[in-house]
Amino acid sequence: KGETLGLVGESGCGKSTLGRTILRLIPATEGQVMYNGEDILTYNKKKIWEMRRKLQIIFQDPYSSLNPRMTVYDLISAPLEVYKVGTKEERREMVEEILQEVGLDKQYLNRFPQEFSGGQRQRIGIARALILNPEFVVCDEAVSALDVSVRAQVLNLMRNMQQKKNLTYLF
């Protein structure tokens, strides 16, 4: 808990597939995925639902991972609505707070993803992944689509969020 694990391999070797399998976004063909002493591959729908609140993903491409028809508020608040967290007013406060934590101003809430740079989009993706206060985050090459200077900023942000929220990362 609270640590970072790096998974390294050649392009096409299955790193992203493994990350998505851990989160049950794609089915496993064999083996086990142990999390807190339990094989999550044996979970029924209800337990998967509960687990997904604790395990999140930050996708590689901040351009294709955000729905262009949704505002920043809609993108970040969606997990809160799905899990019925808080009232409408409380959700708004939570979204404003996480947006500030990732370094974006609340004035951006009604804008659309295409109005932002790649680094800003990735910050929105990070906010969406962290809004439910997960324990474990799969970072699927979360900074590879960003230029070098922005990569450093986003990695520093992720490290700060990890320390603040005691997150476990799989890169």
Helices and strands as residue ranges (DSSP letters): E 4-5, H 15-22, E 34-35, E 38-39, G 40-42, H 45-54, E 55-58, H 72-82, H 88-101, G 106-108, G 113-115, H 118-130, E 136-139, H 148-165, E 168-170
